[in-house]
Each structure stands twice: as structure tokens, then as C-alpha cells.
Amino acid sequence: MRAIRELGVTAVPGAKTNIHTLVIVGQVEGHMVLPQQNKTTKYEHILPQLVAIEQNPGIEGVLIVLNTVGGDVEAGLAMAEMISSLSKPTVSLVLGGGHSIGVPVAVAANYSFIAETASMTIHPIRITGQILTVPQTFEYLEKMQDRVVRFVVKHSNISEERFRELMFRTGELARDIGTVLIGREAVEHGLIDQVGGISDALAKLKILIDEQEAKKKPEKGVPIQ
């Protein structure tokens, strides 16, 4: 009754599981507090969760579910770096959208899925607020953009040339949107590994967990030192 009254949902029967689900929705909130009406994911909430996941022996795999419009670049990169450095298997699933800085977060997992109707937007780094029109500002934006490009290229199958081409495609940038990839297009460009849903993501995560467990077991006839 408390869940219905406060959250508007019924409680799902609990079951013991070795998989932790990390949900990143709305806008990634970083150093600036966003308006109250915005649906946000605060990176200062996600980072401690990732530390706890790494330390918890009962958690053997992580499922990252994304439906985000993007947000703070440095906050998103911090989350992506931590996900990629986890020692436990990770699988990401893009539902609805994984836009802007959500792209590095999606590819940070060991294996990535995207729903058939989900979309991902790739565009240059943007800045809001007061801007000093000096060369140093341009250099800062360029370096930040390079950080995003390098991370995405390193953790996916897309080439740097192809990713930059999508980022700066002038025909779509005229609408100030960037290049939008929907479902299978993201896979065809090498950004995401596979089109699929929740059952596919969980099945793959279980395979990765089993593979990691198999590596931990010593081979027969090999003494343990």
C-alpha cells in the first residue's frame, strides 16, 4: 500500500538474483542542479552505486538500462569510465533513447543492445550559458570532444573517421540535432553490438557471467599455487 500511495506502483515480488540493474533515465545531472520539473539521473548517486557493485560479492553481473537525452559531458564520461573499469560483466540496453553523452555510457559495457525503435543522437559538444569567444574556449571544447570520440571508438566497433563523420554531418546539423541512428542503424555503424530487448540482454549477461566463472576455475591437473 505504501508503494502504491507514494510511487504509484505495485510492489514486484522480490527474488534473489546475482544481477544488479542500473537505470539511467532522463537527463544526466552533473555539476549544475537542473530545474525540479526535469527528470534526472544524478551522477553523484550512480558513482557510489558502481563502487558498491564492485565490492559486493553477491553481484556477479550488471545490466545498464538507458533512456536518456544526455546531459553533463564530464559527469557522463565519469559514469562511462567507471562502468568500463568494473571487473564484473556488464551489458547495456538502450530503450527509447541513448542520446548525446548517453552514447559513451551505452558503449562502456562489455556488450550493448538497442531496442528496434530506440534511437541515438550523435552531435558535437555544446555549451550553454555565458561564453568567452577566445581561442582557449574553442580549444577546451575541442579537447572535451576528443575525449568523447576516443572513448566511444575504444569501446565500440565504429571507426574514428566514421564517428566524426556522423558527428559533423552538415545536412542534419542544420536542424541543430545531429545524426540520429535508430535501432539497427546503430548496429550497422558498429556503435552498438546487437538489436534486442530485455530477454536478450539478460541472456547475454548470464553467458558473460558463466564465462568469467569458468576462467576463475583452475584447469584439471594444474596445481593451485
N, C-alpha and C positions, 0 to 999 in steps of 0.2 A: 504493500500500500504506500509505503514511503517513496519507493521508486516511481510509482505512478503519479503521486502527488507532486514530487519535486522535479522529476525529469521527464514525465510524460511517457514513460516506457514501462513495460512489464519486465520483471527480473528473469534472466535466462538461467536455467538450471546449471549450477557450477559443475565442472568436471575437471579432474586432474589432467594437466597437459604439460608437455615439455616444450611447448612453443609459445613465445610471447608475441603479442600483436602490438605493433607501434603504429598509431594512427596520426597522420599529418594532414590536416584539413585547413581550409580557409587560406588565410594569408600568414606567411611566416613572419612573426613579430620579432624584431631584433632589438637594437639599442633604443629605438623610439617606441613609446607606447601608442598604439593605434586607438582610434575612436571606439567607444564602447559598443557601437552597433556592428562593428566588424567581427566576423568570425575569424579567430586567430589561433595559431599554434605558437606558443611562446618557446623560444629555443632554450631558455633557462630551465624549462620544465623537461625538455627532451634530453638534454645532455646528462643530467643526473640519472635519468632512466637508463640510458645506454651504459653508464658506469655500473649501475646495479645489475643490469643484464649480464655484463661481462663477468661479474663476481659471483653471480648466483649459479651454483652447480646444478640446480634443478631445471634451469632453462638451457635447452640444447640447440634451439634454433629461433630465429626472429623473422616474423612476417611484417614488412613495412607496407601499409596501405596508404596511398596518396590520392588526395583530391584537393589540390592546392592551386591557387592563382599565382604563386610565387611570393616575393616579399624581399626582406633584407638579404642582400647578397652575402655579406660576411657571416650572418647567422646561418643561412642555408648551407654555405660551404663548411662551416664548423660542424653542423649536423652530418653532412655527407662524409667528411673526413672521419668522424667517429664511427659511422656505420661501416665504412670501408675497412677500418682498422680492428673491428671486432674479430675475435678468434673463433666465434661461433658462426655456423652457416646462416646466411641471410638471403631472403627473397623479397623483392618488391613487386607491388601490384598497383598499377595506375588505373584508377577508376574515375570517370568524369574528366579530370584534367590533371596534368603534371606540368604546369607551365613555368616558364622563366627559371628561377632558381630551383624549382621542383625537378628540373631535368637532372642536375648533378645528384640530387638526393635519390632519384629513381635508379640511376645507373650505379650508385655506390654499392648496391647489394651484389652478392655473388651471382645472382641470376635475376632477370627482370621480366615481368609480364605487363601487358597492357590490354585492357578490355577492347573489344571490337569497336565500340563507339567512343572510347576515350580519346582525348587529344592532348598534344604537347606543343607549346609555343616556344620558338627559338628566336630570340631578338638580342640586339646589342644592349650592353649595360646602360641603364638610365639613372639619372639623379634628379631628385626633387629639392625644392627649397631654393635658398639664395646660392647663386653660383658665381664664382670669380672667374672671369673669362681671361685666364692666363695660361701659358703653356703647361704649367705644373698641374693644373686641373685636368687637362687632356691626358697628360702622362699618367696621372693617377687612375683615371678611368680605363686607359689602355692596359695598364698593368693588372687591374682588377679583372678586366675582360679576359686577359691571357690566362689568369688563374683558373677561371671557369672553363675555358676552352681546354687547357691542359688536363684538368681533372676529368672532364667528360670523355675526351679522347682516350685517356689512360684506362678508364673503367668501362668502355663500351667498344663496339666494333666499327664505329664510324671514324673516318679519317679526319685529320685536322682541316684539310682543304675543303672537304665536303661539309663539315660542320660550319666553317666560316662562311661558305657559300650560302647555306641556309640562313645563317645569322644576318647576312647583309643583302639578302635578295631584295633588290630595289622595288620590284613590281608590287610586292606585298607590304614592304616597309612604308610605301606611300600612304597606307591606311594606318600607319603607326601601330601595327600589330606584330609584325614579324612573320616568320614562316610557321604555318600551322600544319602539324602532322597528325593524322587521325588513324588510330589503331594500327592496321597492317602497314601503313606508310612508315611509321616509326621503326618497324621491324625491317622493312626493305632497305632503309637507310643505314641499318646497323646500330641504331641508337638503343633499341630495346631488343631483348633476346627472342621473345615469343608472344604471340597473341593468346590470351587465355583469361580465365576467371579464377575465382577463389579456390575451386577444387584443384585446378591445375597448379596453382601456386603452392598449395599445401602439399600436394603430391610431390612436387619438385623439392620442396624443403625437406620432406621426410627422406628422400633419396640422398640429399646432401648430408643430412644428419647421419644416415647409415654409413655413407662413405667415410665420414670423419671418424666415426666409431671404429670402423674396420681398420683405419690407419693406426689407431691407438693400440690395437691388439697385436702382441708380438707374434711373429710367424713361428710355425711349429719347427722345433729343432734349433731355434735360435735362443741361446741363453740370455736371460734378463740380467743386465749389469746394474 
